[in-house]
Amino acid sequence: MTATTTLKLTEKLKARIARLAKQKGQSAHSLMVQAIERETAREEQMRDFVREALASKADVEAGGAVYRAEDVHAWMERLAKGEKPPRPAPWRR
């Protein structure tokens, strides 16, 4: 089920949206909904990324494994080539 929400837009922004929607062959409404969905997903991803980064930082500070960047990059390059290399060894624990 959908709910109605009112947005107050400047006339300039409203005109830009209408112009872009017309160029894309879609309604201004669908263009705005897509933009809100994209931005909401982006914000959620950023929130999750920061949460994960802070948890990783806490893990490292508590003595978790640390890997050398060059070892991780080399491992990832081999993975990208379709190889199955062993994981890099921790630099320190």
Phi and psi restraints in degrees (range 20) as a CNS / XPLOR table:
assign (resid 1 and name C) (resid 2 and name N)
       (resid 2 and name CA) (resid 2 and name C) 1.0 -106.0 20.0 2
assign (resid 2 and name N) (resid 2 and name CA)
       (resid 2 and name C) (resid 3 and name N) 1.0 156.5 20.0 2
assign (resid 2 and name C) (resid 3 and name N)
       (resid 3 and name CA) (resid 3 and name C) 1.0 -123.5 20.0 2
assign (resid 3 and name N) (resid 3 and name CA)
       (resid 3 and name C) (resid 4 and name N) 1.0 151.2 20.0 2
assign (resid 3 and name C) (resid 4 and name N)
       (resid 4 and name CA) (resid 4 and name C) 1.0 -87.6 20.0 2
assign (resid 4 and name N) (resid 4 and name CA)
       (resid 4 and name C) (resid 5 and name N) 1.0 133.6 20.0 2
assign (resid 4 and name C) (resid 5 and name N)
       (resid 5 and name CA) (resid 5 and name C) 1.0 -130.4 20.0 2
assign (resid 5 and name N) (resid 5 and name CA)
       (resid 5 and name C) (resid 6 and name N) 1.0 140.5 20.0 2
assign (resid 5 and name C) (resid 6 and name N)
       (resid 6 and name CA) (resid 6 and name C) 1.0 -101.9 20.0 2
assign (resid 6 and name N) (resid 6 and name CA)
       (resid 6 and name C) (resid 7 and name N) 1.0 132.4 20.0 2
assign (resid 6 and name C) (resid 7 and name N)
       (resid 7 and name CA) (resid 7 and name C) 1.0 -116.6 20.0 2
assign (resid 7 and name N) (resid 7 and name CA)
       (resid 7 and name C) (resid 8 and name N) 1.0 135.8 20.0 2
assign (resid 7 and name C) (resid 8 and name N)
       (resid 8 and name CA) (resid 8 and name C) 1.0 -98.1 20.0 2
assign (resid 8 and name N) (resid 8 and name CA)
       (resid 8 and name C) (resid 9 and name N) 1.0 113.7 20.0 2
assign (resid 8 and name C) (resid 9 and name N)
       (resid 9 and name CA) (resid 9 and name C) 1.0 -113.5 20.0 2
assign (resid 9 and name N) (resid 9 and name CA)
       (resid 9 and name C) (resid 10 and name N) 1.0 147.6 20.0 2
assign (resid 9 and name C) (resid 10 and name N)
       (resid 10 and name CA) (resid 10 and name C) 1.0 -67.5 20.0 2
assign (resid 10 and name N) (resid 10 and name CA)
       (resid 10 and name C) (resid 11 and name N) 1.0 155.3 20.0 2
assign (resid 10 and name C) (resid 11 and name N)
       (resid 11 and name CA) (resid 11 and name C) 1.0 -60.7 20.0 2
assign (resid 11 and name N) (resid 11 and name CA)
       (resid 11 and name C) (resid 12 and name N) 1.0 -36.0 20.0 2
assign (resid 11 and name C) (resid 12 and name N)
       (resid 12 and name CA) (resid 12 and name C) 1.0 -63.6 20.0 2
assign (resid 12 and name N) (resid 12 and name CA)
       (resid 12 and name C) (resid 13 and name N) 1.0 -46.5 20.0 2
assign (resid 12 and name C) (resid 13 and name N)
       (resid 13 and name CA) (resid 13 and name C) 1.0 -66.1 20.0 2
assign (resid 13 and name N) (resid 13 and name CA)
       (resid 13 and name C) (resid 14 and name N) 1.0 -41.6 20.0 2
assign (resid 13 and name C) (resid 14 and name N)
       (resid 14 and name CA) (resid 14 and name C) 1.0 -59.6 20.0 2
assign (resid 14 and name N) (resid 14 and name CA)
       (resid 14 and name C) (resid 15 and name N) 1.0 -40.9 20.0 2
assign (resid 14 and name C) (resid 15 and name N)
       (resid 15 and name CA) (resid 15 and name C) 1.0 -66.9 20.0 2
assign (resid 15 and name N) (resid 15 and name CA)
       (resid 15 and name C) (resid 16 and name N) 1.0 -40.0 20.0 2
assign (resid 15 and name C) (resid 16 and name N)
       (resid 16 and name CA) (resid 16 and name C) 1.0 -62.6 20.0 2
assign (resid 16 and name N) (resid 16 and name CA)
       (resid 16 and name C) (resid 17 and name N) 1.0 -44.0 20.0 2
assign (resid 16 and name C) (resid 17 and name N)
       (resid 17 and name CA) (resid 17 and name C) 1.0 -62.9 20.0 2
assign (resid 17 and name N) (resid 17 and name CA)
       (resid 17 and name C) (resid 18 and name N) 1.0 -45.7 20.0 2
assign (resid 17 and name C) (resid 18 and name N)
       (resid 18 and name CA) (resid 18 and name C) 1.0 -61.2 20.0 2
assign (resid 18 and name N) (resid 18 and name CA)
       (resid 18 and name C) (resid 19 and name N) 1.0 -42.6 20.0 2
assign (resid 18 and name C) (resid 19 and name N)
       (resid 19 and name CA) (resid 19 and name C) 1.0 -63.9 20.0 2
assign (resid 19 and name N) (resid 19 and name CA)
       (resid 19 and name C) (resid 20 and name N) 1.0 -45.9 20.0 2
assign (resid 19 and name C) (resid 20 and name N)
       (resid 20 and name CA) (resid 20 and name C) 1.0 -66.1 20.0 2
assign (resid 20 and name N) (resid 20 and name CA)
       (resid 20 and name C) (resid 21 and name N) 1.0 -42.2 20.0 2
assign (resid 20 and name C) (resid 21 and name N)
       (resid 21 and name CA) (resid 21 and name C) 1.0 -60.4 20.0 2
assign (resid 21 and name N) (resid 21 and name CA)
       (resid 21 and name C) (resid 22 and name N) 1.0 -42.6 20.0 2
assign (resid 21 and name C) (resid 22 and name N)
       (resid 22 and name CA) (resid 22 and name C) 1.0 -63.3 20.0 2
assign (resid 22 and name N) (resid 22 and name CA)
       (resid 22 and name C) (resid 23 and name N) 1.0 -43.1 20.0 2
assign (resid 22 and name C) (resid 23 and name N)
       (resid 23 and name CA) (resid 23 and name C) 1.0 -62.0 20.0 2
assign (resid 23 and name N) (resid 23 and name CA)
       (resid 23 and name C) (resid 24 and name N) 1.0 -35.5 20.0 2
assign (resid 23 and name C) (resid 24 and name N)
       (resid 24 and name CA) (resid 24 and name C) 1.0 -86.3 20.0 2
assign (resid 24 and name N) (resid 24 and name CA)
       (resid 24 and name C) (resid 25 and name N) 1.0 -8.3 20.0 2
assign (resid 24 and name C) (resid 25 and name N)
       (resid 25 and name CA) (resid 25 and name C) 1.0 72.2 20.0 2
assign (resid 25 and name N) (resid 25 and name CA)
       (resid 25 and name C) (resid 26 and name N) 1.0 36.0 20.0 2
assign (resid 25 and name C) (resid 26 and name N)
       (resid 26 and name CA) (resid 26 and name C) 1.0 -138.4 20.0 2
assign (resid 26 and name N) (resid 26 and name CA)
       (resid 26 and name C) (resid 27 and name N) 1.0 171.4 20.0 2
assign (resid 26 and name C) (resid 27 and name N)
       (resid 27 and name CA) (resid 27 and name C) 1.0 -79.8 20.0 2
assign (resid 27 and name N) (resid 27 and name CA)
       (resid 27 and name C) (resid 28 and name N) 1.0 156.4 20.0 2
assign (resid 27 and name C) (resid 28 and name N)
       (resid 28 and name CA) (resid 28 and name C) 1.0 -61.4 20.0 2
assign (resid 28 and name N) (resid 28 and name CA)
       (resid 28 and name C) (resid 29 and name N) 1.0 -37.8 20.0 2
assign (resid 28 and name C) (resid 29 and name N)
       (resid 29 and name CA) (resid 29 and name C) 1.0 -58.1 20.0 2
assign (resid 29 and name N) (resid 29 and name CA)
       (resid 29 and name C) (resid 30 and name N) 1.0 -50.8 20.0 2
assign (resid 29 and name C) (resid 30 and name N)
       (resid 30 and name CA) (resid 30 and name C) 1.0 -66.2 20.0 2
assign (resid 30 and name N) (resid 30 and name CA)
       (resid 30 and name C) (resid 31 and name N) 1.0 -34.6 20.0 2
assign (resid 30 and name C) (resid 31 and name N)
       (resid 31 and name CA) (resid 31 and name C) 1.0 -63.0 20.0 2
assign (resid 31 and name N) (resid 31 and name CA)
       (resid 31 and name C) (resid 32 and name N) 1.0 -43.9 20.0 2
assign (resid 31 and name C) (resid 32 and name N)
       (resid 32 and name CA) (resid 32 and name C) 1.0 -68.1 20.0 2
assign (resid 32 and name N) (resid 32 and name CA)
       (resid 32 and name C) (resid 33 and name N) 1.0 -40.2 20.0 2
assign (resid 32 and name C) (resid 33 and name N)
       (resid 33 and name CA) (resid 33 and name C) 1.0 -63.3 20.0 2
assign (resid 33 and name N) (resid 33 and name CA)
       (resid 33 and name C) (resid 34 and name N) 1.0 -44.0 20.0 2
assign (resid 33 and name C) (resid 34 and name N)
       (resid 34 and name CA) (resid 34 and name C) 1.0 -60.8 20.0 2
assign (resid 34 and name N) (resid 34 and name CA)
       (resid 34 and name C) (resid 35 and name N) 1.0 -42.8 20.0 2
assign (resid 34 and name C) (resid 35 and name N)
       (resid 35 and name CA) (resid 35 and name C) 1.0 -64.2 20.0 2
assign (resid 35 and name N) (resid 35 and name CA)
       (resid 35 and name C) (resid 36 and name N) 1.0 -40.8 20.0 2
assign (resid 35 and name C) (resid 36 and name N)
       (resid 36 and name CA) (resid 36 and name C) 1.0 -67.3 20.0 2
assign (resid 36 and name N) (resid 36 and name CA)
       (resid 36 and name C) (resid 37 and name N) 1.0 -40.4 20.0 2
assign (resid 36 and name C) (resid 37 and name N)
       (resid 37 and name CA) (resid 37 and name C) 1.0 -62.6 20.0 2
assign (resid 37 and name N) (resid 37 and name CA)
       (resid 37 and name C) (resid 38 and name N) 1.0 -45.2 20.0 2
assign (resid 37 and name C) (resid 38 and name N)
       (resid 38 and name CA) (resid 38 and name C) 1.0 -61.4 20.0 2
assign (resid 38 and name N) (resid 38 and name CA)
       (resid 38 and name C) (resid 39 and name N) 1.0 -46.3 20.0 2
assign (resid 38 and name C) (resid 39 and name N)
       (resid 39 and name CA) (resid 39 and name C) 1.0 -67.0 20.0 2
assign (resid 39 and name N) (resid 39 and name CA)
       (resid 39 and name C) (resid 40 and name N) 1.0 -38.2 20.0 2
assign (resid 39 and name C) (resid 40 and name N)
       (resid 40 and name CA) (resid 40 and name C) 1.0 -63.8 20.0 2
assign (resid 40 and name N) (resid 40 and name CA)
       (resid 40 and name C) (resid 41 and name N) 1.0 -45.2 20.0 2
assign (resid 40 and name C) (resid 41 and name N)
       (resid 41 and name CA) (resid 41 and name C) 1.0 -62.6 20.0 2
assign (resid 41 and name N) (resid 41 and name CA)
       (resid 41 and name C) (resid 42 and name N) 1.0 -41.0 20.0 2
assign (resid 41 and name C) (resid 42 and name N)
       (resid 42 and name CA) (resid 42 and name C) 1.0 -63.1 20.0 2
assign (resid 42 and name N) (resid 42 and name CA)
       (resid 42 and name C) (resid 43 and name N) 1.0 -43.7 20.0 2
assign (resid 42 and name C) (resid 43 and name N)
       (resid 43 and name CA) (resid 43 and name C) 1.0 -64.9 20.0 2
assign (resid 43 and name N) (resid 43 and name CA)
       (resid 43 and name C) (resid 44 and name N) 1.0 -39.9 20.0 2
assign (resid 43 and name C) (resid 44 and name N)
       (resid 44 and name CA) (resid 44 and name C) 1.0 -64.6 20.0 2
assign (resid 44 and name N) (resid 44 and name CA)
       (resid 44 and name C) (resid 45 and name N) 1.0 -41.8 20.0 2
assign (resid 44 and name C) (resid 45 and name N)
       (resid 45 and name CA) (resid 45 and name C) 1.0 -63.1 20.0 2
assign (resid 45 and name N) (resid 45 and name CA)
       (resid 45 and name C) (resid 46 and name N) 1.0 -41.3 20.0 2
assign (resid 45 and name C) (resid 46 and name N)
       (resid 46 and name CA) (resid 46 and name C) 1.0 -65.2 20.0 2
assign (resid 46 and name N) (resid 46 and name CA)
       (resid 46 and name C) (resid 47 and name N) 1.0 -42.4 20.0 2
assign (resid 46 and name C) (resid 47 and name N)
       (resid 47 and name CA) (resid 47 and name C) 1.0 -59.1 20.0 2
assign (resid 47 and name N) (resid 47 and name CA)
       (resid 47 and name C) (resid 48 and name N) 1.0 -46.0 20.0 2
assign (resid 47 and name C) (resid 48 and name N)
       (resid 48 and name CA) (resid 48 and name C) 1.0 -65.8 20.0 2
assign (resid 48 and name N) (resid 48 and name CA)
       (resid 48 and name C) (resid 49 and name N) 1.0 -38.9 20.0 2
assign (resid 48 and name C) (resid 49 and name N)
       (resid 49 and name CA) (resid 49 and name C) 1.0 -62.0 20.0 2
assign (resid 49 and name N) (resid 49 and name CA)
       (resid 49 and name C) (resid 50 and name N) 1.0 -45.9 20.0 2
assign (resid 49 and name C) (resid 50 and name N)
       (resid 50 and name CA) (resid 50 and name C) 1.0 -65.1 20.0 2
assign (resid 50 and name N) (resid 50 and name CA)
       (resid 50 and name C) (resid 51 and name N) 1.0 -43.3 20.0 2
assign (resid 50 and name C) (resid 51 and name N)
       (resid 51 and name CA) (resid 51 and name C) 1.0 -58.8 20.0 2
assign (resid 51 and name N) (resid 51 and name CA)
       (resid 51 and name C) (resid 52 and name N) 1.0 -44.8 20.0 2
assign (resid 51 and name C) (resid 52 and name N)
       (resid 52 and name CA) (resid 52 and name C) 1.0 -66.7 20.0 2
assign (resid 52 and name N) (resid 52 and name CA)
       (resid 52 and name C) (resid 53 and name N) 1.0 -40.2 20.0 2
assign (resid 52 and name C) (resid 53 and name N)
       (resid 53 and name CA) (resid 53 and name C) 1.0 -63.8 20.0 2
assign (resid 53 and name N) (resid 53 and name CA)
       (resid 53 and name C) (resid 54 and name N) 1.0 -42.4 20.0 2
assign (resid 53 and name C) (resid 54 and name N)
       (resid 54 and name CA) (resid 54 and name C) 1.0 -65.9 20.0 2
assign (resid 54 and name N) (resid 54 and name CA)
       (resid 54 and name C) (resid 55 and name N) 1.0 -37.4 20.0 2
assign (resid 54 and name C) (resid 55 and name N)
       (resid 55 and name CA) (resid 55 and name C) 1.0 -66.9 20.0 2
assign (resid 55 and name N) (resid 55 and name CA)
       (resid 55 and name C) (resid 56 and name N) 1.0 -39.2 20.0 2
assign (resid 55 and name C) (resid 56 and name N)
       (resid 56 and name CA) (resid 56 and name C) 1.0 -65.3 20.0 2
assign (resid 56 and name N) (resid 56 and name CA)
       (resid 56 and name C) (resid 57 and name N) 1.0 -41.2 20.0 2
assign (resid 56 and name C) (resid 57 and name N)
       (resid 57 and name CA) (resid 57 and name C) 1.0 -61.0 20.0 2
assign (resid 57 and name N) (resid 57 and name CA)
       (resid 57 and name C) (resid 58 and name N) 1.0 -45.2 20.0 2
assign (resid 57 and name C) (resid 58 and name N)
       (resid 58 and name CA) (resid 58 and name C) 1.0 -62.8 20.0 2
assign (resid 58 and name N) (resid 58 and name CA)
       (resid 58 and name C) (resid 59 and name N) 1.0 -38.6 20.0 2
assign (resid 58 and name C) (resid 59 and name N)
       (resid 59 and name CA) (resid 59 and name C) 1.0 -63.1 20.0 2
assign (resid 59 and name N) (resid 59 and name CA)
       (resid 59 and name C) (resid 60 and name N) 1.0 -45.2 20.0 2
assign (resid 59 and name C) (resid 60 and name N)
       (resid 60 and name CA) (resid 60 and name C) 1.0 -63.3 20.0 2
assign (resid 60 and name N) (resid 60 and name CA)
       (resid 60 and name C) (resid 61 and name N) 1.0 -44.2 20.0 2
assign (resid 60 and name C) (resid 61 and name N)
       (resid 61 and name CA) (resid 61 and name C) 1.0 -64.0 20.0 2
assign (resid 61 and name N) (resid 61 and name CA)
       (resid 61 and name C) (resid 62 and name N) 1.0 -26.3 20.0 2
assign (resid 61 and name C) (resid 62 and name N)
       (resid 62 and name CA) (resid 62 and name C) 1.0 -87.8 20.0 2
assign (resid 62 and name N) (resid 62 and name CA)
       (resid 62 and name C) (resid 63 and name N) 1.0 5.8 20.0 2
assign (resid 62 and name C) (resid 63 and name N)
       (resid 63 and name CA) (resid 63 and name C) 1.0 101.5 20.0 2
assign (resid 63 and name N) (resid 63 and name CA)
       (resid 63 and name C) (resid 64 and name N) 1.0 13.4 20.0 2
assign (resid 63 and name C) (resid 64 and name N)
       (resid 64 and name CA) (resid 64 and name C) 1.0 -66.5 20.0 2
assign (resid 64 and name N) (resid 64 and name CA)
       (resid 64 and name C) (resid 65 and name N) 1.0 165.9 20.0 2
assign (resid 64 and name C) (resid 65 and name N)
       (resid 65 and name CA) (resid 65 and name C) 1.0 -64.1 20.0 2
assign (resid 65 and name N) (resid 65 and name CA)
       (resid 65 and name C) (resid 66 and name N) 1.0 143.6 20.0 2
assign (resid 65 and name C) (resid 66 and name N)
       (resid 66 and name CA) (resid 66 and name C) 1.0 -125.7 20.0 2
assign (resid 66 and name N) (resid 66 and name CA)
       (resid 66 and name C) (resid 67 and name N) 1.0 137.4 20.0 2
assign (resid 66 and name C) (resid 67 and name N)
       (resid 67 and name CA) (resid 67 and name C) 1.0 -116.8 20.0 2
assign (resid 67 and name N) (resid 67 and name CA)
       (resid 67 and name C) (resid 68 and name N) 1.0 146.5 20.0 2
assign (resid 67 and name C) (resid 68 and name N)
       (resid 68 and name CA) (resid 68 and name C) 1.0 -73.0 20.0 2
assign (resid 68 and name N) (resid 68 and name CA)
       (resid 68 and name C) (resid 69 and name N) 1.0 136.0 20.0 2
assign (resid 68 and name C) (resid 69 and name N)
       (resid 69 and name CA) (resid 69 and name C) 1.0 -58.0 20.0 2
assign (resid 69 and name N) (resid 69 and name CA)
       (resid 69 and name C) (resid 70 and name N) 1.0 -42.9 20.0 2
assign (resid 69 and name C) (resid 70 and name N)
       (resid 70 and name CA) (resid 70 and name C) 1.0 -64.4 20.0 2
assign (resid 70 and name N) (resid 70 and name CA)
       (resid 70 and name C) (resid 71 and name N) 1.0 -33.5 20.0 2
assign (resid 70 and name C) (resid 71 and name N)
       (resid 71 and name CA) (resid 71 and name C) 1.0 -68.4 20.0 2
assign (resid 71 and name N) (resid 71 and name CA)
       (resid 71 and name C) (resid 72 and name N) 1.0 -42.0 20.0 2
assign (resid 71 and name C) (resid 72 and name N)
       (resid 72 and name CA) (resid 72 and name C) 1.0 -66.5 20.0 2
assign (resid 72 and name N) (resid 72 and name CA)
       (resid 72 and name C) (resid 73 and name N) 1.0 -42.6 20.0 2
assign (resid 72 and name C) (resid 73 and name N)
       (resid 73 and name CA) (resid 73 and name C) 1.0 -63.2 20.0 2
assign (resid 73 and name N) (resid 73 and name CA)
       (resid 73 and name C) (resid 74 and name N) 1.0 -43.9 20.0 2
assign (resid 73 and name C) (resid 74 and name N)
       (resid 74 and name CA) (resid 74 and name C) 1.0 -62.4 20.0 2
assign (resid 74 and name N) (resid 74 and name CA)
       (resid 74 and name C) (resid 75 and name N) 1.0 -41.8 20.0 2
assign (resid 74 and name C) (resid 75 and name N)
       (resid 75 and name CA) (resid 75 and name C) 1.0 -61.7 20.0 2
assign (resid 75 and name N) (resid 75 and name CA)
       (resid 75 and name C) (resid 76 and name N) 1.0 -45.2 20.0 2
assign (resid 75 and name C) (resid 76 and name N)
       (resid 76 and name CA) (resid 76 and name C) 1.0 -65.7 20.0 2
assign (resid 76 and name N) (resid 76 and name CA)
       (resid 76 and name C) (resid 77 and name N) 1.0 -37.6 20.0 2
assign (resid 76 and name C) (resid 77 and name N)
       (resid 77 and name CA) (resid 77 and name C) 1.0 -62.4 20.0 2
assign (resid 77 and name N) (resid 77 and name CA)
       (resid 77 and name C) (resid 78 and name N) 1.0 -41.4 20.0 2
assign (resid 77 and name C) (resid 78 and name N)
       (resid 78 and name CA) (resid 78 and name C) 1.0 -66.0 20.0 2
assign (resid 78 and name N) (resid 78 and name CA)
       (resid 78 and name C) (resid 79 and name N) 1.0 -39.5 20.0 2
assign (resid 78 and name C) (resid 79 and name N)
       (resid 79 and name CA) (resid 79 and name C) 1.0 -61.2 20.0 2
assign (resid 79 and name N) (resid 79 and name CA)
       (resid 79 and name C) (resid 80 and name N) 1.0 -43.0 20.0 2
assign (resid 79 and name C) (resid 80 and name N)
       (resid 80 and name CA) (resid 80 and name C) 1.0 -63.2 20.0 2
assign (resid 80 and name N) (resid 80 and name CA)
       (resid 80 and name C) (resid 81 and name N) 1.0 -26.5 20.0 2
assign (resid 80 and name C) (resid 81 and name N)
       (resid 81 and name CA) (resid 81 and name C) 1.0 -83.7 20.0 2
assign (resid 81 and name N) (resid 81 and name CA)
       (resid 81 and name C) (resid 82 and name N) 1.0 -0.2 20.0 2
assign (resid 81 and name C) (resid 82 and name N)
       (resid 82 and name CA) (resid 82 and name C) 1.0 91.7 20.0 2
assign (resid 82 and name N) (resid 82 and name CA)
       (resid 82 and name C) (resid 83 and name N) 1.0 3.9 20.0 2
assign (resid 82 and name C) (resid 83 and name N)
       (resid 83 and name CA) (resid 83 and name C) 1.0 -79.5 20.0 2
assign (resid 83 and name N) (resid 83 and name CA)
       (resid 83 and name C) (resid 84 and name N) 1.0 168.1 20.0 2
assign (resid 83 and name C) (resid 84 and name N)
       (resid 84 and name CA) (resid 84 and name C) 1.0 -123.6 20.0 2
assign (resid 84 and name N) (resid 84 and name CA)
       (resid 84 and name C) (resid 85 and name N) 1.0 68.5 20.0 2
assign (resid 84 and name C) (resid 85 and name N)
       (resid 85 and name CA) (resid 85 and name C) 1.0 -73.7 20.0 2
assign (resid 85 and name N) (resid 85 and name CA)
       (resid 85 and name C) (resid 86 and name N) 1.0 155.7 20.0 2
assign (resid 85 and name C) (resid 86 and name N)
       (resid 86 and name CA) (resid 86 and name C) 1.0 -68.3 20.0 2
assign (resid 86 and name N) (resid 86 and name CA)
       (resid 86 and name C) (resid 87 and name N) 1.0 152.2 20.0 2
assign (resid 86 and name C) (resid 87 and name N)
       (resid 87 and name CA) (resid 87 and name C) 1.0 -62.1 20.0 2
assign (resid 87 and name N) (resid 87 and name CA)
       (resid 87 and name C) (resid 88 and name N) 1.0 148.7 20.0 2
assign (resid 87 and name C) (resid 88 and name N)
       (resid 88 and name CA) (resid 88 and name C) 1.0 -64.9 20.0 2
assign (resid 88 and name N) (resid 88 and name CA)
       (resid 88 and name C) (resid 89 and name N) 1.0 152.1 20.0 2
assign (resid 88 and name C) (resid 89 and name N)
       (resid 89 and name CA) (resid 89 and name C) 1.0 -77.7 20.0 2
assign (resid 89 and name N) (resid 89 and name CA)
       (resid 89 and name C) (resid 90 and name N) 1.0 143.8 20.0 2
assign (resid 89 and name C) (resid 90 and name N)
       (resid 90 and name CA) (resid 90 and name C) 1.0 -59.6 20.0 2
assign (resid 90 and name N) (resid 90 and name CA)
       (resid 90 and name C) (resid 91 and name N) 1.0 141.8 20.0 2
assign (resid 90 and name C) (resid 91 and name N)
       (resid 91 and name CA) (resid 91 and name C) 1.0 -76.0 20.0 2
assign (resid 91 and name N) (resid 91 and name CA)
       (resid 91 and name C) (resid 92 and name N) 1.0 -39.9 20.0 2
assign (resid 91 and name C) (resid 92 and name N)
       (resid 92 and name CA) (resid 92 and name C) 1.0 -155.1 20.0 2
assign (resid 92 and name N) (resid 92 and name CA)
       (resid 92 and name C) (resid 93 and name N) 1.0 157.1 20.0 2
